[in-house]
């Protein structure tokens, strides 16, 4: 560890934020948490949250200003998560994720805090990467509701309508957000890039893939699919797998995600140190080193949603998942990440293999549901 930093972790009581706070403290950093503990998510302060915690909303300028006092860096995890349930969620995603990030960045600029790590998401890509035998690399259009209703789940080439093969998506591809949450994550990236240009600060955006593990929120419409399946199994109900179960995803364990944030924090510190105009060891000029870089945070080992459901069900005996053919507009079919850039630039490689992580998750503690429904943490 190059040096000890004073780090504000927003969303520090949440699923991912709490693991990040623990990992950074274990590495020797001085961590202050900020979390609204909104009743829509939390029944008070969770037992697993230790250390200093400022109970405030990231959209509150006065509270954020106070929480940033004396900090060297920010790890921004506070967000409303999930794809959204319906149109009524649109204002909340824009308010919590976009306005909250803008409030935080403005205050960081006033405090002269030049180091930022923040949670982005693989949903920013829309569909993953696809190849057509005739037309090469293509970006399929959003799937048509009539095709989905008829059980035609695979995207086709937008030029010739032929089947496509999937490949890994890298950070350089154009972003294509296809739901409110995705749009808010892309907005966070753009705001962070603007902050970096205006202040000379360094920012790393981590595009999380399907994160799972202990403390996932249980039984909300915004929960991740792993937590939803887990709740079904605990209740003796077969998990209901949408489409045909063949959707490919990269499931990455929350402790690996926390480690990626620690490595990203060290990277932004190096970028700030190297931002005096000379060339850094990676060949970037100081100005580039002081900007925004985004990375996939993924295991590099894709699995289908059906595989995940079956592997999880194996920890509960003889309950088998049910493939329903149901679908949600806004879902994408396949998205498989390339983890190469994060390995090269950050030194990040996921350590927890799929079978090991899912076996642990089958019996790991989840965060109990709050009285009201929601998912801001």
C-alpha positions in Angstrom: 0.0 0.0 0.0 1.5 3.3 -1.1 -0.1 5.4 1.6 -3.0 5.5 3.9 -5.9 7.6 2.6 -9.1 9.0 4.3 -11.9 7.6 2.1 -15.6 8.5 2.1 -17.6 5.5 1.0 -21.2 6.4 0.0 -23.8 3.7 0.3 -21.6 2.2 3.0 -24.5 0.3 4.6 -25.5 -1.4 1.3 -24.7 -4.8 -0.2 -21.6 -3.8 -2.1 -20.6 -0.6 -0.2 -20.4 -2.4 3.2 -17.9 -5.0 1.7 -15.9 -2.2 0.2 -15.7 -0.3 3.5 -14.5 -3.5 5.2 -11.9 -4.2 2.5 -10.5 -0.7 2.6 -10.3 -0.7 6.4 -8.5 -4.0 6.3 -6.0 -2.5 3.9 -5.2 0.3 6.4 -7.3 3.2 5.0 -9.3 5.4 7.3 -13.0 5.0 6.1 -16.0 7.2 6.8 -19.3 5.8 5.6 -22.3 7.8 4.3 -25.7 6.2 3.9 -29.2 7.4 4.1 -30.4 4.3 5.8 -33.7 5.0 4.0 -36.6 3.1 5.5 -37.3 1.8 1.9 -34.2 -0.3 2.3 -33.0 -0.6 5.9 -34.6 -1.3 9.2 -32.1 0.8 11.0 -28.3 0.4 11.0 -27.3 -3.1 9.9 -25.4 -5.1 12.4 -22.5 -5.7 9.9 -21.8 -1.9 9.6 -18.8 -0.9 11.7 -16.8 2.3 12.0 -17.9 5.9 11.4 -21.2 6.2 9.5 -22.8 9.6 8.6 -26.6 9.0 8.2 -27.5 11.4 5.4 -28.7 11.5 1.8 -26.2 11.9 -1.0 -28.5 14.5 -2.5 -28.3 16.7 0.5 -25.6 19.4 -0.2 -25.0 20.4 3.4 -24.7 16.8 4.6 -22.3 15.8 1.8 -20.2 18.9 2.4 -19.8 17.9 6.0 -19.1 14.3 5.2 -16.3 15.2 2.8 -14.4 17.3 5.4 -10.9 16.0 5.7 -11.2 13.3 3.0 -8.6 12.4 0.5 -10.8 10.2 -1.8 -14.4 9.1 -2.5 -15.7 5.7 -3.3 -19.2 6.4 -4.6 -21.6 3.4 -4.3 -24.9 5.1 -3.3 -27.5 4.4 -5.9 -31.0 3.2 -6.7 -30.4 -0.1 -8.3 -32.3 -2.7 -10.5 -33.9 -2.2 -13.9 -36.9 -0.5 -12.5 -40.4 -1.8 -12.2 -42.3 0.7 -14.4 -42.4 4.3 -15.6 -43.0 5.6 -12.1 -39.4 4.7 -11.3 -37.9 7.1 -13.8 -37.8 10.2 -11.6 -36.3 8.3 -8.7 -33.4 6.9 -10.9 -32.7 10.4 -12.2 -32.9 12.0 -8.8 -31.0 9.5 -6.7 -28.3 8.4 -9.2 -27.8 11.5 -11.4 -28.6 14.4 -9.0 -26.9 12.6 -6.1 -23.7 12.2 -8.1 -23.8 15.8 -9.3 -24.1 17.0 -5.7 -21.2 14.8 -4.6 -18.9 15.9 -7.4 -19.6 19.6 -6.9 -18.7 19.3 -3.3 -15.6 17.3 -4.0 -14.5 20.1 -6.3 -14.9 22.7 -3.6 -13.0 20.5 -1.1 -10.2 19.9 -3.6 -10.6 16.1 -3.3 -9.0 14.7 -6.5 -9.6 11.0 -6.2 -12.8 9.3 -7.2 -13.8 5.6 -7.7 -17.5 5.0 -8.5 -19.9 2.2 -9.3 -21.0 2.0 -12.9 -22.6 -1.1 -14.5 -22.5 -3.5 -17.4 -26.0 -2.4 -18.3 -24.5 0.7 -19.8 -23.5 -1.5 -22.8 -27.1 -2.6 -23.7 -26.6 -5.9 -25.5 -23.1 -7.5 -25.4 -20.8 -8.0 -28.3 -22.0 -10.1 -31.3 -20.5 -11.3 -34.6 -22.4 -12.1 -37.8 -20.9 -14.6 -40.2 -21.5 -12.1 -43.1 -21.3 -8.7 -41.6 -18.7 -9.1 -38.8 -19.1 -7.3 -35.5 -22.7 -5.9 -35.2 -24.8 -4.2 -32.6 -28.3 -5.8 -32.6 -31.4 -3.6 -32.1 -33.5 -4.0 -29.0 -35.5 -7.3 -29.2 -39.0 -6.8 -30.4 -41.8 -7.7 -27.9 -43.5 -9.9 -30.5 -40.4 -12.0 -30.9 -40.0 -12.3 -27.2 -43.7 -13.3 -26.8 -43.2 -16.0 -29.5 -40.1 -17.4 -27.6 -37.6 -16.0 -30.1 -35.1 -14.7 -27.6 -31.8 -14.6 -29.6 -30.9 -11.2 -31.2 -30.4 -11.4 -35.0 -28.1 -9.4 -37.3 -29.7 -6.0 -38.0 -28.6 -6.3 -41.7 -29.4 -9.8 -42.7 -31.5 -11.2 -39.7 -29.2 -14.2 -39.5 -28.3 -15.7 -36.1 -25.3 -14.2 -34.3 -22.5 -15.6 -32.1 -21.6 -13.9 -28.9 -18.2 -12.6 -27.9 -16.7 -10.5 -25.1 -17.5 -6.8 -24.8 -14.6 -4.5 -24.0 -14.7 -1.0 -22.4 -14.1 0.7 -25.7 -17.5 -0.1 -27.3 -20.2 2.6 -27.7 -22.6 2.7 -24.8 -26.2 1.8 -25.4 -28.3 2.1 -22.2 -31.8 0.5 -22.6 -33.5 1.2 -19.3 -33.7 4.0 -16.7 -31.1 2.5 -14.5 -28.7 2.1 -17.3 -29.2 5.6 -18.5 -28.5 6.9 -15.0 -25.3 5.0 -14.9 -24.1 6.4 -18.2 -25.0 9.9 -16.9 -22.8 9.2 -13.8 -19.9 8.4 -16.1 -20.3 11.6 -18.1 -20.6 13.7 -15.0 -17.5 12.1 -13.5 -15.6 12.8 -16.8 -16.7 16.4 -16.6 -15.6 16.7 -13.0 -12.2 15.2 -13.9 -11.7 17.7 -16.7 -12.8 20.7 -14.6 -10.7 19.8 -11.6 -7.8 17.8 -12.9 -8.9 15.0 -10.7 -8.7 11.3 -11.5 -11.7 9.0 -11.7 -12.2 5.3 -12.2 -15.6 3.9 -13.1 -16.1 0.2 -12.4 -18.7 -1.4 -14.6 -19.9 -4.2 -12.4 -21.3 -7.3 -13.9 -23.7 -9.5 -12.0 -22.6 -9.1 -8.4 -23.7 -11.7 -5.9 -22.8 -12.7 -2.3 -23.6 -12.2 1.3 -25.8 -9.2 2.3 -27.7 -9.1 -1.0 -31.1 -7.5 -0.3 -33.8 -10.1 0.1 -37.3 -10.0 -1.5 -37.6 -6.7 -3.3 -38.6 -6.1 -6.9 -35.1 -4.5 -7.3 -33.1 -7.5 -6.0 -30.6 -9.2 -8.1 -31.6 -12.5 -9.8 -29.4 -14.5 -7.5 -31.2 -13.2 -4.4 -34.6 -13.7 -5.9 -33.7 -17.3 -6.7 -32.3 -17.8 -3.3 -35.5 -16.6 -1.6 -37.6 -18.9 -3.7 -35.4 -21.9 -2.7 -35.6 -21.0 1.0 -39.3 -20.9 0.8 -39.4 -24.3 -0.9 -40.5 -22.7 -4.2 -38.7 -23.5 -7.5 -36.9 -20.5 -8.9 -38.7 -19.1 -12.0 -36.1 -18.6 -14.8 -37.2 -16.1 -17.5 -36.9 -16.7 -21.2 -35.3 -20.1 -21.9 -32.6 -19.8 -19.2 -29.9 -19.4 -21.9 -29.1 -15.7 -21.1 -25.3 -15.5 -20.6 -24.0 -13.4 -17.8 -20.8 -13.0 -15.8 -21.4 -13.6 -12.1 -18.8 -11.9 -9.9 -18.6 -12.3 -6.1 -19.0 -9.2 -4.0 -15.6 -9.7 -2.2 -13.9 -9.6 -5.6 -15.8 -6.4 -6.4 -14.6 -4.9 -3.1 -11.0 -5.8 -4.0 -11.4 -4.2 -7.4 -12.5 -0.9 -5.7 -9.4 -1.1 -3.5 -7.1 -1.5 -6.5 -9.0 1.3 -8.3 -8.4 3.6 -5.4 -4.7 2.9 -5.6 -4.8 3.6 -9.4 -6.5 7.0 -9.0 -3.9 7.9 -6.4 -1.1 7.0 -8.8 -2.9 9.1 -11.5 -3.1 12.1 -9.3 0.6 11.7 -8.4 1.5 11.4 -12.1 -0.7 14.3 -13.3 2.0 16.9 -13.4 2.5 16.7 -17.1 5.0 13.9 -17.5 4.3 10.4 -18.9 3.3 7.8 -16.5 4.5 4.1 -16.7 1.5 3.1 -18.8 2.4 5.6 -21.4 -0.4 8.1 -20.6 0.3 11.8 -20.3 -0.4 13.4 -17.0 -3.6 15.0 -18.4 -5.0 11.6 -19.5 -3.9 10.1 -16.2 -6.0 12.7 -14.5 -9.2 11.9 -16.4 -11.7 9.1 -16.4 -11.0 5.4 -17.1 -13.7 2.7 -16.9 -13.2 -1.0 -16.4 -15.3 -4.1 -16.5 -15.4 -5.8 -13.1 -16.1 -9.4 -14.0 -15.0 -13.0 -13.3 -14.1 -13.7 -17.0 -16.1 -17.0 -16.7 -19.6 -16.5 -18.1 -22.5 -18.8 -17.2 -26.2 -18.9 -18.2 -28.9 -17.7 -15.8 -30.3 -21.3 -16.0 -26.9 -22.7 -14.9 -26.8 -20.3 -12.0 -30.3 -21.3 -10.9 -29.5 -25.0 -11.1 -26.2 -24.6 -9.2 -27.8 -22.6 -6.5 -30.7 -25.1 -6.3 -28.2 -27.9 -5.8 -27.5 -26.5 -2.3 -31.2 -27.0 -1.4 -31.8 -30.6 -2.3 -34.4 -31.7 -4.8 -35.9 -28.4 -5.9 -35.5 -27.8 -9.6 -35.8 -24.4 -11.3 -38.7 -23.8 -13.7 -38.0 -22.2 -17.0 -41.0 -20.0 -17.7 -40.5 -18.3 -21.1 -41.5 -15.0 -19.4 -39.5 -11.9 -20.2 -39.0 -8.3 -19.2 -38.7 -5.5 -21.7 -35.3 -3.8 -21.2 -33.5 -7.0 -20.4 -30.6 -7.9 -22.7 -29.9 -11.4 -23.9 -26.2 -11.9 -23.5 -23.5 -9.8 -22.0 -20.1 -11.3 -21.4 -17.2 -9.1 -20.3 -13.6 -8.9 -21.2 -11.7 -8.5 -17.9 -8.4 -7.9 -19.6 -8.2 -4.1 -19.2 -8.8 -4.3 -15.4 -6.2 -7.1 -15.2 -3.6 -5.0 -17.1 -4.2 -1.6 -15.6 -5.4 -2.3 -12.1 -4.0 -5.8 -11.4 -7.5 -7.1 -10.8 -8.4 -10.7 -11.3 -11.4 -12.3 -9.7 -10.4 -15.0 -7.2 -13.7 -16.6 -6.3 -14.8 -19.3 -8.8 -18.4 -19.7 -9.7 -19.0 -23.1 -8.1 -17.3 -22.0 -4.8 -19.1 -18.7 -4.7 -22.6 -20.0 -5.5 -22.2 -22.8 -2.9 -21.3 -20.2 -0.3 -24.1 -17.9 -1.4 -26.7 -20.7 -1.0 -26.4 -20.3 2.8 -24.9 -16.8 3.2 -26.9 -14.2 5.2 -29.0 -11.8 3.1 -30.1 -8.4 4.2 -33.6 -8.7 5.5 -36.3 -6.7 3.7 -37.4 -3.3 5.0 -41.0 -2.5 5.8 -41.3 -0.6 2.5 -40.2 -1.6 -0.9 -37.2 -0.1 -2.6 -33.5 -0.4 -3.2 -31.4 2.7 -2.5 -28.1 1.9 -0.8 
